[in-house]
Structures are given as C-alpha cells and as structure tokens.
Amino acid sequence: MSAFKDSQEKQYVRENLWINGILSFLGNSGVNQPRYLCMPGSRAIFEKQLIEMGKASRDNIVACEIDNTIASDIVVALPGCKIIRGNIDRLLGGPKDRLSSPEQRTQEKLFSLFPFDIINLDYEGEAMPLDHNNLSYRIRVWQKIIERQYPTRPFLFFLNTLGQPNRGLKEEHSRIIRDYIIKDIADHFKKKIINDMWKKVESLGGKQLSYKYSRICLYAVPMKIIFLGFPKFKVSLLTAPYTYVGRTGGNKSRMICFAFRFDTYPEELSAGVKRDKDKYANLEQAIDLIEKTVEVYSEEDDYILGKYNLKTNSNWWETS
Ligand SMILES: C[S@@+](CC[C@H](N)C(=O)[O-])C[C@H]1O[C@@H](n2cnc3c(N)ncnc32)[C@H](O)[C@@H]1O
C-alpha cells in the first residue's frame, strides 16, 4: 500500500482505474509528459503520486478548484502547476454571456490550455445534476470538452461522481435521466438491452430509489459520453466502472467512477457509416462492462472486490 492513501476505496480506484489506465495510455500513445487537467483537492494526493512515478510534471498539470482555500492549498501541494480558480462546470460549459467578467477571463485562460492528454474530473456532486429547464448542464460540459480537444489526439477521460442525487431523491429525476438514454439510442438497441435493463429498474420500489438512480447513472453517463464523442472520436470504456461508498464526516455516499478512452480516426475513415457502426459496437461493449461493475470495499487493510452482474444482481446498493 502506498504512502498516498486516505480512503482505502478511493486509493484503490486511483491505483487501479486511474494509474493502470494512464500507464497503458502512455505506453501506446507515445506521450511522455501528459498534459493533465484535474481537480486534485487540497492534498493533491494522486497528482503527487503521478509526479513521483515520473508520469506527470508540475508544469503540465492544470488544476481547477472552486474553493479559494483549497486552491491555496493546491499552490502549496503542487508548486509550479497552473491553477484555475472557479467552477469547472461554469468555466467549461457556461455560455460566455452568462459569466462574470473575471469568469470570462478565466474561461479564456482555461480554453487556451487545451488540448489535454488526460482529463480527470473528480466531483463530489451528482452525475447529471439538472438545471431549471430539467436538462443536465453537465452534458454541456462534456460536449464542450470534446469540442475543445483536437481530433488528431487521443485522450483519457476519468469521471468520478456521486451515484445518488445531491438533494432529496425524486422519482421524476430518475425519469428525466432515463429519457436521456432512451432519446439517444436507436430502436434495435433500445429494445435489446435498454428495455430489459429499464424494466428491472422500474420494478424496484420507492425505498430503492437511490439504488435505482445509481443504476440509471451507471448506464446513462457512459452512453451519453460515447454518443457525444462520435463522430469526432471513437469512445470506449477502458474497463468496467468502479463503485464504492465514500465517507465524509459521518455521511456515506455511493460513488461511481468511469474511465474512457477517446481514440482518433485516420483521415480516410471519415465516412459516417463506419463510424456509426463503431458507435454501436462501443455502446454494446460498454453495456457488457457496466454489467460487470466492480464494487470496492475495504476491511482493515484488505480490499474486497465484488464484481456485480447487474443483469441478475439487484442487491449491490443494499450490500454497502
Ligand atoms: C473529490 S475532491 C478531489 C479529490 C482528488 N482528486 C483525490 O484524488 O483525492 C474534489 C475537489 O474538487 C473541488 N470541486 C468540486 N466541484 C467543483 C467544481 N464544479 N469546479 C471546481 N472544483 C470543484 C472540490 O472543492 C474538491 O477540492
């Protein structure tokens, strides 16, 4: 176990999902010093570990932080890295005319730092928070990231979010998120896989709403991201998502963690048909991986890993 641990489960995610993903990406992309956009938190535990491993350098790290005190801690923890102070969702997704003048300047600075080889958005909040129009502004954020990345450069995208709504739990909320999936998925695909999955989720009672929501997010987030990436990138889940129960103070929260690889297309494959086939192939592959979602929990110094087949196991929410 490394010296960088805080929560055992989180450290497991860092060392397995993130580090393994980064090592394999660096191994076959020819990138040595990745340009890295992240939300490191006050101790920058993971970024320090990457630097110590020789897999990142401070001058190529761009750290975004909403909280001023934490931003000052990051200056101390990662001297020399670039710090973007502000709400990354507003800065990446906010239409310019809705931002204050200082935010507009920060946005320009952030945009000038694109493209990145690794983007690691490690949120504490929910996966797809809704705005007043019942749309998720997070989707706009993902869209903007994809727009800003160069079509000729592959990249990794890690996303950690709450697998439950932030405030209160509404049936309506789950329905809206589910509609994000249904709206986007072609008929044959919807019938074959999504309907089965959805019937199962619908059959869960009110008491299991948290579980229902997290299960919907497990499907909806990768599907939306895979769809947004095409046709510019070929997007795949690197591995099965991870889930664990995070503890802050006395509160427990279900977290879900995804790792995506965005691959580029050679020029000659710009024809839409091939890319469309890839989109469905990658969605099918993502669904297989989602059904093998890995639950991480620790007992003293030992990790216990559970692999969950979501088709048959509806208990993993309760087991935590
Ligand atoms: C989960 S912690 C980061 C943990 C860190 N990556 C690690 O491995 O330990 C999330 C950090 O991002 C900040 N944060 C949360 N939402 C944000 C947002 N929308 N924009 C910018 N920073 C945000 C939080 O204040 C916190 O410092």
The ligand as an SDF file (V2000), in Angstrom:
LIG
                    3D

 27 29  0  0  0  0  0  0  0  0999 V2000
  -13.2820   14.7220   -4.6930 C   0  0  0  0  0  0  0  0  0  0  0  0
  -12.2550   16.0770   -4.4440 S   0  0  0  0  0  0  0  0  0  0  0  0
  -10.8150   15.7210   -5.3140 C   0  0  0  0  0  0  0  0  0  0  0  0
  -10.0570   14.5630   -4.7870 C   0  0  0  0  0  0  0  0  0  0  0  0
   -8.7810   14.2270   -5.5030 C   0  0  0  0  0  0  0  0  0  0  0  0
   -8.8900   14.1720   -6.9420 N   0  0  0  0  0  0  0  0  0  0  0  0
   -8.2360   12.9280   -4.9740 C   0  0  0  0  0  0  0  0  0  0  0  0
   -7.9120   12.0110   -5.7230 O   0  0  0  0  0  0  0  0  0  0  0  0
   -8.1380   12.8500   -3.7360 O   0  0  0  0  0  0  0  0  0  0  0  0
  -12.9750   17.2800   -5.4720 C   0  0  0  0  0  0  0  0  0  0  0  0
  -12.2850   18.6280   -5.4400 C   0  0  0  0  0  0  0  0  0  0  0  0
  -12.8210   19.4240   -6.4920 O   0  0  0  0  0  0  0  0  0  0  0  0
  -13.4070   20.6030   -5.9860 C   0  0  0  0  0  0  0  0  0  0  0  0
  -14.6320   20.8200   -6.7900 N   0  0  0  0  0  0  0  0  0  0  0  0
  -15.8370   20.2150   -6.6620 C   0  0  0  0  0  0  0  0  0  0  0  0
  -16.6920   20.6390   -7.6030 N   0  0  0  0  0  0  0  0  0  0  0  0
  -16.0110   21.5340   -8.3520 C   0  0  0  0  0  0  0  0  0  0  0  0
  -16.3420   22.3210   -9.4840 C   0  0  0  0  0  0  0  0  0  0  0  0
  -17.5710   22.2860  -10.0290 N   0  0  0  0  0  0  0  0  0  0  0  0
  -15.3890   23.1360  -10.0090 N   0  0  0  0  0  0  0  0  0  0  0  0
  -14.1390   23.1930   -9.4670 C   0  0  0  0  0  0  0  0  0  0  0  0
  -13.7750   22.4800   -8.3920 N   0  0  0  0  0  0  0  0  0  0  0  0
  -14.6800   21.6530   -7.8360 C   0  0  0  0  0  0  0  0  0  0  0  0
  -13.7020   20.3420   -4.5230 C   0  0  0  0  0  0  0  0  0  0  0  0
  -13.6730   21.5560   -3.7740 O   0  0  0  0  0  0  0  0  0  0  0  0
  -12.5740   19.3870   -4.1560 C   0  0  0  0  0  0  0  0  0  0  0  0
  -11.4110   20.0780   -3.7530 O   0  0  0  0  0  0  0  0  0  0  0  0
  1  2  1  0
  2  3  1  0
  2 10  1  0
  3  4  1  0
  4  5  1  0
  5  6  1  0
  5  7  1  0
  7  8  2  0
  7  9  1  0
 10 11  1  0
 11 12  1  0
 11 26  1  0
 12 13  1  0
 13 14  1  0
 13 24  1  0
 14 15  1  0
 14 23  1  0
 15 16  2  0
 16 17  1  0
 17 18  1  0
 17 23  2  0
 18 19  1  0
 18 20  2  0
 20 21  1  0
 21 22  2  0
 22 23  1  0
 24 25  1  0
 24 26  1  0
 26 27  1  0
M  CHG  2   2   1   9  -1
M  END
$$$$
